[in-house]
Amino acid sequence: MTTVRKVARVHRRDATQHLGKAISFIEAAEAELEAGRADAAALCAIHAAIAAADSVTVALAGQRSTDPDHQRAVTLLRSVASASVEIGQKADQLLALLRQKNEVEYEARRARVSEARRAVTHARRLVDWAKTQVSAAGL
């Protein structure tokens, strides 16, 4: 497993701030999808998923990845609760979304509406899951 090298130790109460960002990003993604802007929808969905993962790692461990490689957020998510099958599944979902990031953000090819819809659906599930995790952590 890859080591998370750049990690910030933060107050667990900051989880609600990261969750707020995740909610803002997913709401923007849904609005962009509704408006037919697939690239914007997909990218906002990916950022929602990243912020959702941050909210969970902050809530559970008081840590978040600061590595420019967003895949380290997946590694950190797995490490804060390595015995949890559920967190492993959510980490896999995050990884699948992150694999789309460079293509959506930097490549010439435009995202298809079907791809954006799938990204928004998966990110919405992660955000909703993060809400339950942050709440369960008493935050």
Secondary structure, DSSP 8 states (H G I E B T S, - for coil): ------EEE--GGGHHHHHHHHHHHHHHHHHHHHTT-HHHHHHHHHHHHHHHHHHHHHHHHSEEE--SSTHHHHHHHHHHTTT-HHHHHHHHHHHHHHHHHHHHHHSSS---HHHHHHHHHHHHHHHHHHHHHHHHTT-
